[in-house]
Amino acid sequence: MKLAIVGLGNIGRMHAQNLLAGKAPGVELAAIVESRPIPPGEFDVVPHFGKLAALIKADVADAVLVATPSFDHFPTAIAALKAGLHALVEKPIALHAADARILESAAKRTKCKIAVMLNQRLDNRYERIRDIVVSGKLGHVRRFSWAMTNWFRPDIYFTSSPWRGTWKGEAGGALLNQCIHNLDILAWLFGMPKRLRAYCAMGKYHKIEVEDEVNACMEFPNGISGSFVGSTGEHPGVNRLEIFGDRGTLLFNNDELVITTLKQSLQEYSATTTDPFGTPEFDRIRETLAPAPPRHSDIIRNFADYIATGAPPIGPARDGAQSVELANAMLYSTWTNRDVTFPLDAAAYKRALMRRIAKSHLRKPSVTVAPVTSMGKSFR
């Protein structure tokens, strides 16, 4: 597969370096699309284009990897699909669920493939947790609680980019930018809720327009109840996920996993015991799951297989749309001060978002420029 990278910010540069290093066998870095000047000597071995239209006209790529700022994800991906190019899109796939659904339809109409860079699905910790949940080891899941506050961002993260922290630039904050990974894993583990109520704090810790803290409660069609907390204003933060099932519990706390399995289901024990203060016996094991190196290149290689053979994509567009819908619903619940049911009224949310975007302004360029830094620090 000949892949062009659109956008050469920190994440786009990382992808380009990985491809040139051969980390995604069978995938060739065919070109780079970047409107800003690229330093001489950097990526000179591949063609450079200032605009996507020029890349399309040159006909040198089979697919694009969209690594632009978030507000350009949708227009770039839709233009690529209409030109007959497959599209792998960095998260979020779009700023709101309505556009995410349009991308799904466009891919079907053009017979092109589209997928999302949901790289945390290949995090060994989340893979292990999902295996346990899917195996039924915990029985029917009754409740979960996830506190993910390990996304601290200092002010320069926002002030060094004119679009960050604004409705016009990102259409959201912690939910769409950082916690979108966790919302994807949440839906991957438990499915989509039927109802949620959320409380998002706008600019609580930073001088930004958008949310930097969220608290949400959810109800699911199969009886699961859940809560989610996210923040970019706490340090040291936590990544603590608790899952409670009829036959056991799972506690994931940063890099430690504690799995407790009951010798008798709670429902059965509760119905048959004669001891008013009794509890079922259990076994408990502990595992240490240090995060493995990021596996973005494996997503790219899988995308190539998806195009060539129809192999299931790791990050299907439908799943990418679900995480956006969850983020949108949490914001919409806050704005309307009420419960939100699923599927989300995407048109109503878009109207509410556009009203905020109309009043929003991109930040003036900062005199302090953030240095190009390793993206490794951003992964949690």
Secondary structure, 3 states (H helix, E strand, C coil): CEEEEECCCHHHHHHHHHHHCCCCCCCEEEEEECCCCCCCCCCCCCCEECCHHHHHHHCCCCEEEECCCHHHHHHHHHHHHHCCCEEEECCCCCCCHHHHHHHHHHHHHHCCCEEECCHHHHCHHHHHHHHHHHHCCCCCEEEEEEEECCCCCCHHHHHCCCCCCCHHHHCCCHHHHCCHHHHHHHHHHHCCCCEEEEEEEECCCCCCCCEEEEEEEEECCCCCEEEEEEECCCCCCCEEEEEEECCEEEEEECCEEEEEEECCCHHHHHHHCCCCCCCCCEEEEEEECCCCCCCHHHHHHHHHHHHHHCCCCCCEHHHHHHHHHHHHHHHHHHHHCCCEECCCCHHHHHHHHHHHHHCCCCCCCCCCCCCCCCHHHHCC
